[in-house]
Amino acid sequence: MAAGIIIDDVTKVFPPNVVALKNVSLKIKPGEFFVVLGPSGSGKTTLLRIIAGLEVPTKGRVIIGDEVVVDANEGIYVEPRDRNIGMVFQNWALYPHMTAYDNIAFPLRIKKLPKDEIDKRVREVAEALEISDLLYRKPAHMSGGQQQRVAVARALVKQPNVLLLDEPFSNLDARIRITAREFVRELQKNLGITTILVTHDQADAFAVGDRIMILKSGIAQQIGPPEELYGKPANVFIAGFIGDPPMNLFKLKIDHPLIDTLNVKGYITKHGNIVYVGIRPDEAIASTSLENAHFIGKVILVEYVGSRRYAKVNILNEISMRVLAEENIRDGDEVRIYVKKLHLFNSNGKRICTINP
């Protein structure tokens, strides 16, 4: 049965005084696929390990279902083996000398379940994950994707209330990575199991997450569905971190020509003399023939990203920005640029609004 999770004001400080997490609070719904996203060193794995019971918070508590599994203030701590959690690690942590069958069965043998029950569960989960033909192979004779499925099977065979995934796709090549993400997402939807994924890769996060929390230096920056984080970033860090290619961000004085050209002064006058203007490359287009363009620029470079073409353009003789480019645009061309949407932030980097200029 899927369990909800409450993280209540969790702080973790490592000696001598390294703050890994600071006052993190969130609620994860039963059956939700929740993603913790952030750069290296942001505290993602520390949070996952606290939920699993592999680390103890300095302050705060964690509730899984109806049970308080740790409360630093009250001295409550439930051992990892008693939290009914399945965990898949970055390196999958399979025992190399064991077959897939024995790797999957290992947690059940630790619990001393009857042999018949172990065999039944192993074969059921192997069939569900389509690895029945791998049960008597050792990890060295499996591909990366197959090893990942065995690791997921070992986590699921315990029939956990919560599944924790610590960078499970990072060791896979690009093509298998996409397949693996689809597999895990479909499996999670079918089982309805509460799942938390930790990753530094926004493609992973956006592909699977119902909601995403972005961490920076141990502090939660924003929590919401992927479209909200992309479309309404709470601050300039998120604006620059989310999106590929990244958002064009300009720190400008209120009397800068770009402010006048985009006609946004009315939105920012009460926010001081300095603002950030953000324009996503996908929300602006360079053309040689637009009539309602916001400004004219010169193409420095044209880049191909999959099926899309982006132009790096110099505007106002001082600013370069990346925008979508029409097919006929080449390096050195003079182009007209139309901005469909832009994002405004105050001098502290906090969101003001998103507008269509």
C-alpha positions as a LaTeX table, in Angstrom:
\begin{tabular}{lrrr}
\hline
Residue & $x$ (\AA) & $y$ (\AA) & $z$ (\AA) \\
\hline
Met1 & 0.00 & 0.00 & 0.00 \\
Ala2 & 1.40 & 3.38 & $-1.03$ \\
Ala3 & 2.30 & 5.69 & 1.81 \\
Gly4 & 2.47 & 9.47 & 1.95 \\
Ile5 & 5.60 & 11.12 & 3.31 \\
Ile6 & 5.95 & 14.27 & 5.40 \\
Ile7 & 9.34 & 15.98 & 5.72 \\
Asp8 & 8.96 & 18.43 & 8.59 \\
Asp9 & 11.59 & 21.17 & 9.03 \\
Val10 & 14.54 & 18.85 & 8.42 \\
Thr11 & 18.07 & 20.18 & 8.90 \\
Lys12 & 21.27 & 18.15 & 8.60 \\
Val13 & 24.65 & 19.46 & 9.73 \\
Phe14 & 27.81 & 17.40 & 9.25 \\
Pro15 & 30.86 & 18.09 & 11.43 \\
Pro16 & 32.48 & 20.49 & 11.84 \\
Asn17 & 29.78 & 22.82 & 10.52 \\
Val18 & 28.71 & 21.74 & 7.04 \\
Val19 & 25.00 & 22.44 & 6.49 \\
Ala20 & 23.75 & 19.83 & 4.01 \\
Leu21 & 20.03 & 20.58 & 4.48 \\
Lys22 & 18.34 & 23.58 & 6.05 \\
Asn23 & 14.71 & 23.67 & 7.19 \\
Val24 & 13.37 & 21.48 & 4.39 \\
Ser25 & 9.62 & 20.81 & 4.59 \\
Leu26 & 7.36 & 19.06 & 2.07 \\
Lys27 & 4.46 & 16.64 & 1.73 \\
Ile28 & 4.54 & 13.80 & $-0.79$ \\
Lys29 & 1.18 & 12.27 & $-1.65$ \\
Pro30 & 0.55 & 8.50 & $-1.60$ \\
Gly31 & 1.35 & 7.09 & $-5.04$ \\
Glu32 & 3.12 & 10.25 & $-6.22$ \\
Phe33 & 6.31 & 10.22 & $-8.29$ \\
Phe34 & 8.30 & 12.98 & $-6.62$ \\
Val35 & 11.68 & 14.21 & $-7.85$ \\
Val36 & 14.41 & 15.99 & $-5.90$ \\
Leu37 & 16.50 & 17.93 & $-8.43$ \\
Gly38 & 19.61 & 20.01 & $-7.93$ \\
Pro39 & 23.30 & 20.40 & $-8.72$ \\
Ser40 & 26.01 & 18.32 & $-7.07$ \\
Gly41 & 26.36 & 19.12 & $-3.37$ \\
Ser42 & 22.85 & 20.51 & $-3.01$ \\
Gly43 & 21.76 & 17.93 & $-0.38$ \\
Lys44 & 19.64 & 15.65 & $-2.58$ \\
Thr45 & 21.18 & 12.32 & $-1.57$ \\
Thr46 & 21.38 & 13.39 & 2.09 \\
Leu47 & 17.61 & 13.94 & 2.09 \\
Leu48 & 17.03 & 10.53 & 0.50 \\
Arg49 & 19.30 & 8.84 & 3.04 \\
Ile50 & 17.42 & 10.53 & 5.90 \\
Ile51 & 14.12 & 9.17 & 4.54 \\
Ala52 & 15.70 & 5.71 & 4.24 \\
Gly53 & 17.15 & 5.87 & 7.75 \\
Leu54 & 20.79 & 5.79 & 6.61 \\
Glu55 & 21.33 & 9.29 & 8.06 \\
Val56 & 19.73 & 10.94 & 11.08 \\
Pro57 & 18.68 & 14.61 & 10.82 \\
Thr58 & 20.14 & 17.19 & 13.17 \\
Lys59 & 16.67 & 18.71 & 13.49 \\
Gly60 & 13.19 & 17.86 & 12.27 \\
Arg61 & 11.18 & 14.72 & 11.64 \\
Val62 & 10.05 & 12.34 & 8.90 \\
Ile63 & 6.65 & 10.66 & 8.80 \\
Ile64 & 5.96 & 7.74 & 6.46 \\
Gly65 & 2.28 & 6.84 & 6.31 \\
Asp66 & 1.05 & 7.22 & 9.88 \\
Glu67 & 4.40 & 6.45 & 11.53 \\
Val68 & 7.01 & 8.93 & 12.71 \\
Val69 & 10.19 & 7.16 & 11.57 \\
Val70 & 12.57 & 9.82 & 12.90 \\
Asp71 & 12.19 & 12.83 & 15.15 \\
Ala72 & 15.44 & 14.47 & 16.16 \\
Asn73 & 13.77 & 16.56 & 18.84 \\
Glu74 & 12.01 & 13.60 & 20.51 \\
Gly75 & 14.80 & 11.06 & 20.00 \\
Ile76 & 12.65 & 8.77 & 17.81 \\
Tyr77 & 14.48 & 6.61 & 15.26 \\
Val78 & 13.15 & 3.61 & 13.34 \\
Glu79 & 15.79 & 1.33 & 11.80 \\
Pro80 & 15.96 & 1.23 & 7.96 \\
Arg81 & 14.91 & $-2.44$ & 7.86 \\
Asp82 & 11.70 & $-1.55$ & 9.71 \\
Arg83 & 10.64 & 1.31 & 7.40 \\
Asn84 & 9.42 & $-0.93$ & 4.54 \\
Ile85 & 11.37 & 1.03 & 1.95 \\
Gly86 & 12.92 & $-0.20$ & $-1.29$ \\
Met87 & 16.02 & 1.62 & $-2.52$ \\
Val88 & 17.88 & 1.57 & $-5.84$ \\
Phe89 & 21.37 & 3.04 & $-5.71$ \\
Gln90 & 23.34 & 4.88 & $-8.41$ \\
Asn91 & 25.68 & 1.92 & $-8.98$ \\
Trp92 & 22.82 & $-0.60$ & $-8.42$ \\
Ala93 & 24.98 & $-2.40$ & $-5.81$ \\
Leu94 & 24.39 & $-5.92$ & $-7.13$ \\
Tyr95 & 26.43 & $-8.74$ & $-5.61$ \\
Pro96 & 28.74 & $-9.82$ & $-8.46$ \\
His97 & 29.09 & $-13.41$ & $-7.24$ \\
Met98 & 25.31 & $-13.94$ & $-7.09$ \\
Thr99 & 22.85 & $-14.66$ & $-9.88$ \\
Ala100 & 19.98 & $-12.26$ & $-10.56$ \\
Tyr101 & 17.70 & $-14.68$ & $-8.71$ \\
Asp102 & 19.88 & $-14.61$ & $-5.59$ \\
Asn103 & 20.32 & $-10.83$ & $-5.75$ \\
Ile104 & 16.55 & $-10.35$ & $-5.87$ \\
Ala105 & 15.90 & $-12.94$ & $-3.17$ \\
Phe106 & 18.55 & $-11.55$ & $-0.80$ \\
Pro107 & 16.34 & $-9.12$ & 1.20 \\
Leu108 & 13.69 & $-11.81$ & 1.64 \\
Arg109 & 16.25 & $-14.29$ & 2.92 \\
Ile110 & 17.43 & $-11.68$ & 5.42 \\
Lys111 & 13.82 & $-11.55$ & 6.65 \\
Lys112 & 13.87 & $-15.38$ & 6.82 \\
Leu113 & 10.75 & $-15.83$ & 4.73 \\
Pro114 & 9.81 & $-19.41$ & 3.75 \\
Lys115 & 11.62 & $-20.73$ & 0.68 \\
Asp116 & 8.38 & $-21.20$ & $-1.29$ \\
Glu117 & 7.29 & $-17.62$ & $-0.55$ \\
Ile118 & 10.69 & $-16.28$ & $-1.65$ \\
Asp119 & 10.58 & $-18.22$ & $-4.91$ \\
Lys120 & 7.02 & $-17.06$ & $-5.62$ \\
Arg121 & 7.86 & $-13.39$ & $-5.05$ \\
Val122 & 11.11 & $-13.49$ & $-7.02$ \\
Arg123 & 9.44 & $-15.04$ & $-10.05$ \\
Glu124 & 6.46 & $-12.67$ & $-9.87$ \\
Val125 & 8.60 & $-9.54$ & $-9.80$ \\
Ala126 & 10.94 & $-10.94$ & $-12.48$ \\
Glu127 & 7.97 & $-11.55$ & $-14.76$ \\
Ala128 & 6.57 & $-8.07$ & $-14.12$ \\
Leu129 & 9.94 & $-6.51$ & $-15.02$ \\
Glu130 & 10.46 & $-8.89$ & $-17.96$ \\
Ile131 & 13.72 & $-10.36$ & $-16.66$ \\
Ser132 & 12.65 & $-13.97$ & $-16.10$ \\
Asp133 & 15.24 & $-15.11$ & $-18.66$ \\
Leu134 & 18.02 & $-13.39$ & $-16.66$ \\
Leu135 & 17.40 & $-15.06$ & $-13.31$ \\
Tyr136 & 20.38 & $-17.38$ & $-13.53$ \\
Arg137 & 22.85 & $-14.91$ & $-14.99$ \\
Lys138 & 25.40 & $-13.01$ & $-12.91$ \\
Pro139 & 25.73 & $-9.21$ & $-13.25$ \\
Ala140 & 28.88 & $-9.47$ & $-15.39$ \\
His141 & 26.80 & $-11.17$ & $-18.07$ \\
Met142 & 24.08 & $-8.49$ & $-18.16$ \\
Ser143 & 23.83 & $-5.14$ & $-19.90$ \\
Gly144 & 23.53 & $-1.94$ & $-17.87$ \\
Gly145 & 19.79 & $-1.79$ & $-18.51$ \\
Gln146 & 19.36 & $-5.40$ & $-17.40$ \\
Gln147 & 21.36 & $-4.79$ & $-14.22$ \\
Gln148 & 19.15 & $-1.81$ & $-13.48$ \\
Arg149 & 16.01 & $-3.94$ & $-13.78$ \\
Val150 & 17.47 & $-6.52$ & $-11.41$ \\
Ala151 & 18.23 & $-3.74$ & $-8.91$ \\
Val152 & 14.65 & $-2.43$ & $-9.20$ \\
Ala153 & 13.32 & $-5.99$ & $-8.79$ \\
Arg154 & 15.35 & $-6.43$ & $-5.60$ \\
Ala155 & 13.85 & $-3.18$ & $-4.25$ \\
Leu156 & 10.29 & $-4.16$ & $-5.21$ \\
Val157 & 10.36 & $-7.77$ & $-4.06$ \\
Lys158 & 9.99 & $-6.56$ & $-0.45$ \\
Gln159 & 6.64 & $-5.03$ & $-1.48$ \\
Pro160 & 7.67 & $-1.66$ & $-0.02$ \\
Asn161 & 5.41 & 1.27 & 0.75 \\
Val162 & 8.00 & 3.66 & $-0.69$ \\
Leu163 & 10.57 & 3.33 & $-3.47$ \\
Leu164 & 13.70 & 5.51 & $-3.33$ \\
Leu165 & 15.82 & 6.00 & $-6.46$ \\
Asp166 & 19.28 & 7.55 & $-6.11$ \\
Glu167 & 20.51 & 8.67 & $-9.58$ \\
Pro168 & 19.49 & 5.29 & $-11.08$ \\
Phe169 & 19.96 & 6.37 & $-14.71$ \\
Ser170 & 23.35 & 8.06 & $-14.50$ \\
Asn171 & 25.38 & 4.97 & $-15.48$ \\
Leu172 & 23.35 & 4.30 & $-18.63$ \\
Asp173 & 24.16 & 5.52 & $-22.12$ \\
Ala174 & 21.78 & 8.02 & $-23.72$ \\
Arg175 & 19.60 & 5.59 & $-25.69$ \\
Ile176 & 19.14 & 3.07 & $-22.83$ \\
Arg177 & 18.61 & 5.94 & $-20.40$ \\
Ile178 & 15.43 & 7.02 & $-22.21$ \\
Thr179 & 14.10 & 3.45 & $-22.27$ \\
Ala180 & 14.95 & 3.02 & $-18.58$ \\
Arg181 & 13.10 & 6.20 & $-17.64$ \\
Glu182 & 10.02 & 5.06 & $-19.53$ \\
Phe183 & 10.20 & 1.65 & $-17.88$ \\
Val184 & 10.46 & 3.04 & $-14.34$ \\
Arg185 & 7.69 & 5.59 & $-14.92$ \\
Glu186 & 5.28 & 3.01 & $-16.37$ \\
Leu187 & 6.11 & 0.57 & $-13.57$ \\
Gln188 & 5.48 & 3.23 & $-10.94$ \\
Lys189 & 2.13 & 4.18 & $-12.48$ \\
Asn190 & 1.04 & 0.55 & $-12.69$ \\
Leu191 & 2.03 & $-0.25$ & $-9.10$ \\
Gly192 & 0.87 & 3.08 & $-7.66$ \\
Ile193 & 3.87 & 3.07 & $-5.33$ \\
Thr194 & 5.09 & 6.31 & $-3.75$ \\
Thr195 & 8.44 & 7.00 & $-5.42$ \\
Ile196 & 11.18 & 9.55 & $-4.82$ \\
Leu197 & 13.88 & 10.08 & $-7.43$ \\
Val198 & 17.05 & 12.04 & $-6.74$ \\
Thr199 & 18.82 & 13.42 & $-9.80$ \\
His200 & 20.98 & 16.29 & $-11.07$ \\
Asp201 & 19.60 & 15.77 & $-14.59$ \\
Gln202 & 16.56 & 17.88 & $-15.48$ \\
Ala203 & 15.69 & 15.61 & $-18.42$ \\
Asp204 & 15.26 & 12.72 & $-15.98$ \\
Ala205 & 13.25 & 14.90 & $-13.62$ \\
Phe206 & 10.88 & 16.26 & $-16.28$ \\
Ala207 & 10.41 & 12.84 & $-17.89$ \\
Val208 & 9.09 & 11.09 & $-14.77$ \\
Gly209 & 8.11 & 13.57 & $-12.07$ \\
Asp210 & 4.57 & 14.46 & $-11.01$ \\
Arg211 & 6.16 & 17.21 & $-8.92$ \\
Ile212 & 9.73 & 18.39 & $-8.54$ \\
Met213 & 11.58 & 20.06 & $-5.68$ \\
Ile214 & 14.67 & 22.04 & $-6.62$ \\
Leu215 & 17.41 & 22.16 & $-3.99$ \\
Lys216 & 20.33 & 24.55 & $-3.85$ \\
Ser217 & 22.89 & 24.48 & $-1.03$ \\
Gly218 & 20.48 & 22.44 & 1.10 \\
Ile219 & 17.59 & 24.90 & 0.76 \\
Ala220 & 14.36 & 24.15 & $-1.12$ \\
Gln221 & 13.98 & 26.73 & $-3.89$ \\
Gln222 & 10.64 & 25.72 & $-5.42$ \\
Ile223 & 8.24 & 22.77 & $-5.41$ \\
Gly224 & 5.74 & 22.19 & $-8.19$ \\
Pro225 & 4.84 & 20.29 & $-11.37$ \\
Pro226 & 7.39 & 20.45 & $-14.21$ \\
Glu227 & 5.38 & 22.95 & $-16.27$ \\
Glu228 & 5.25 & 25.37 & $-13.32$ \\
Leu229 & 9.00 & 25.24 & $-12.72$ \\
Tyr230 & 9.66 & 25.84 & $-16.41$ \\
Gly231 & 6.98 & 28.45 & $-16.99$ \\
Lys232 & 7.02 & 30.33 & $-13.68$ \\
Pro233 & 10.45 & 29.94 & $-12.05$ \\
Ala234 & 10.52 & 31.36 & $-8.53$ \\
Asn235 & 13.98 & 32.92 & $-8.87$ \\
Val236 & 16.89 & 33.43 & $-11.24$ \\
Phe237 & 18.67 & 30.28 & $-10.05$ \\
Ile238 & 15.74 & 28.11 & $-11.15$ \\
Ala239 & 15.32 & 30.17 & $-14.32$ \\
Gly240 & 18.92 & 29.47 & $-15.29$ \\
Phe241 & 18.99 & 25.89 & $-14.03$ \\
Ile242 & 15.83 & 24.68 & $-15.77$ \\
Gly243 & 15.70 & 24.58 & $-19.54$ \\
Asp244 & 17.90 & 23.31 & $-22.36$ \\
Pro245 & 19.25 & 25.53 & $-23.82$ \\
Pro246 & 19.26 & 27.63 & $-20.62$ \\
Met247 & 17.33 & 30.87 & $-20.26$ \\
Asn248 & 18.97 & 34.10 & $-21.43$ \\
Leu249 & 19.28 & 36.19 & $-18.23$ \\
Phe250 & 20.22 & 39.86 & $-18.18$ \\
Lys251 & 20.86 & 41.99 & $-15.09$ \\
Leu252 & 19.88 & 45.49 & $-16.16$ \\
Lys253 & 19.33 & 48.98 & $-14.85$ \\
Ile254 & 15.76 & 50.19 & $-15.21$ \\
Asp255 & 16.80 & 52.77 & $-17.83$ \\
His256 & 18.50 & 50.18 & $-20.09$ \\
Pro257 & 17.36 & 50.32 & $-23.76$ \\
Leu258 & 16.20 & 46.68 & $-23.60$ \\
Ile259 & 13.67 & 47.63 & $-20.91$ \\
Asp260 & 12.21 & 50.30 & $-23.17$ \\
Thr261 & 12.28 & 48.11 & $-26.26$ \\
Leu262 & 10.32 & 45.36 & $-24.52$ \\
Asn263 & 7.95 & 47.91 & $-22.92$ \\
Val264 & 8.11 & 46.39 & $-19.42$ \\
Lys265 & 8.96 & 49.43 & $-17.30$ \\
Gly266 & 5.43 & 49.53 & $-15.87$ \\
Tyr267 & 5.92 & 46.08 & $-14.35$ \\
Ile268 & 9.18 & 46.83 & $-12.58$ \\
Thr269 & 9.25 & 50.46 & $-11.40$ \\
Lys270 & 8.33 & 49.55 & $-7.82$ \\
His271 & 11.08 & 46.92 & $-7.63$ \\
Gly272 & 14.10 & 49.23 & $-7.59$ \\
Asn273 & 16.64 & 50.34 & $-10.16$ \\
Ile274 & 18.03 & 46.89 & $-10.97$ \\
Val275 & 16.06 & 43.97 & $-12.44$ \\
Tyr276 & 16.70 & 40.66 & $-14.17$ \\
Val277 & 15.09 & 40.03 & $-17.54$ \\
Gly278 & 14.86 & 36.40 & $-18.66$ \\
Ile279 & 14.01 & 35.14 & $-22.15$ \\
Arg280 & 13.94 & 31.43 & $-22.93$ \\
Pro281 & 15.48 & 30.55 & $-26.32$ \\
Asp282 & 12.28 & 28.66 & $-27.21$ \\
Glu283 & 10.18 & 31.76 & $-26.46$ \\
Ala284 & 11.87 & 34.08 & $-28.95$ \\
Ile285 & 12.47 & 33.71 & $-32.68$ \\
Ala286 & 14.92 & 35.20 & $-35.17$ \\
Ser287 & 13.66 & 35.85 & $-38.69$ \\
Thr288 & 14.72 & 37.86 & $-41.72$ \\
Ser289 & 11.15 & 38.92 & $-42.50$ \\
Leu290 & 9.22 & 39.61 & $-39.27$ \\
Glu291 & 7.28 & 42.88 & $-39.29$ \\
Asn292 & 6.44 & 43.09 & $-35.58$ \\
Ala293 & 9.95 & 42.43 & $-34.26$ \\
His294 & 11.11 & 43.83 & $-30.93$ \\
Phe295 & 14.68 & 44.45 & $-32.05$ \\
Ile296 & 17.27 & 43.81 & $-34.75$ \\
Gly297 & 20.43 & 41.77 & $-34.22$ \\
Lys298 & 23.34 & 40.11 & $-35.96$ \\
Val299 & 23.80 & 36.34 & $-35.93$ \\
Ile300 & 27.07 & 35.23 & $-34.33$ \\
Leu301 & 26.51 & 31.50 & $-34.51$ \\
Val302 & 23.87 & 28.98 & $-35.63$ \\
Glu303 & 23.56 & 25.74 & $-33.62$ \\
Tyr304 & 21.65 & 22.55 & $-34.39$ \\
Val305 & 20.05 & 20.85 & $-31.36$ \\
Gly306 & 18.12 & 17.83 & $-32.59$ \\
Ser307 & 15.39 & 19.06 & $-34.90$ \\
Arg308 & 15.72 & 22.67 & $-33.71$ \\
Arg309 & 18.05 & 25.43 & $-34.83$ \\
Tyr310 & 19.20 & 28.15 & $-32.46$ \\
Ala311 & 20.93 & 31.39 & $-33.34$ \\
Lys312 & 23.25 & 33.24 & $-30.99$ \\
Val313 & 22.48 & 36.86 & $-31.78$ \\
Asn314 & 24.13 & 40.14 & $-30.79$ \\
Ile315 & 21.58 & 42.87 & $-30.00$ \\
Leu316 & 21.92 & 46.53 & $-29.01$ \\
Asn317 & 25.68 & 46.22 & $-29.69$ \\
Glu318 & 26.29 & 44.76 & $-26.23$ \\
Ile319 & 24.02 & 41.79 & $-25.43$ \\
Ser320 & 24.12 & 38.32 & $-26.93$ \\
Met321 & 21.22 & 35.91 & $-26.61$ \\
Arg322 & 20.19 & 32.51 & $-27.96$ \\
Val323 & 16.85 & 32.27 & $-29.83$ \\
Leu324 & 15.06 & 29.94 & $-32.21$ \\
Ala325 & 16.17 & 30.45 & $-35.79$ \\
Glu326 & 14.31 & 30.05 & $-39.05$ \\
Glu327 & 15.74 & 27.59 & $-41.59$ \\
Asn328 & 17.24 & 30.19 & $-43.92$ \\
Ile329 & 19.30 & 32.01 & $-41.27$ \\
Arg330 & 23.09 & 31.79 & $-41.46$ \\
Asp331 & 26.09 & 33.11 & $-39.49$ \\
Gly332 & 26.51 & 36.84 & $-40.03$ \\
Asp333 & 22.92 & 37.53 & $-41.08$ \\
Glu334 & 21.03 & 40.56 & $-39.81$ \\
Val335 & 17.80 & 39.30 & $-38.25$ \\
Arg336 & 14.65 & 40.62 & $-36.64$ \\
Ile337 & 13.78 & 39.12 & $-33.24$ \\
Tyr338 & 10.33 & 38.68 & $-31.80$ \\
Val339 & 9.94 & 37.82 & $-28.09$ \\
Lys340 & 6.83 & 35.76 & $-27.29$ \\
Lys341 & 7.30 & 35.64 & $-23.53$ \\
Leu342 & 9.69 & 37.02 & $-20.93$ \\
His343 & 10.31 & 36.63 & $-17.22$ \\
Leu344 & 11.04 & 39.46 & $-14.79$ \\
Phe345 & 12.89 & 39.18 & $-11.45$ \\
Asn346 & 13.79 & 41.79 & $-8.84$ \\
Ser347 & 17.31 & 42.76 & $-7.80$ \\
Asn348 & 17.35 & 39.89 & $-5.27$ \\
Gly349 & 16.57 & 37.43 & $-8.06$ \\
Lys350 & 12.98 & 36.74 & $-6.96$ \\
Arg351 & 10.22 & 36.39 & $-9.52$ \\
Ile352 & 8.08 & 39.42 & $-10.33$ \\
Cys353 & 5.97 & 38.10 & $-13.20$ \\
Thr354 & 5.89 & 36.45 & $-16.62$ \\
Ile355 & 4.46 & 38.50 & $-19.48$ \\
Asn356 & 3.86 & 38.51 & $-23.22$ \\
Pro357 & 5.46 & 41.79 & $-24.39$ \\
\hline
\end{tabular}
